[in-house]
């Protein structure tokens, strides 16, 4: 499972003309589910998301987590994070989990974040969305549950 986290002042996701999810300060999480991922991957990334120290303390250092600052999460499913662009000019998505596998794991991630007490807004799975992100910093990080060294970002 792969996630791109962006620290934001605010963000929202729109489907058609309807805003389906919005947050104030917190993190936008673009989440891609890979073939072979499990609920354990979802829980691992959820815990990493809420505990990662990417918010500034009173000295301006990145020492506070989402839990520390009372931030929110906007979780958006994005299978294109699993695109392999090494060959040719069109990305291959063979590493992405099929939708019937990916959606429950995406929901597992959302529920695992909610269980920590963090407010979570979402996009709509398998729908074209417009995501408006006010990246703060900018701070953007990539998390991957399959990294051998899980102590790294």
Helices and strands as residue ranges (DSSP letters): E 2-15, E 18-23, E 26-32, H 39-51, E 55-56, E 62-64, H 66-69, E 72-77, G 79-82, H 99-114, E 120-122, E 130-144
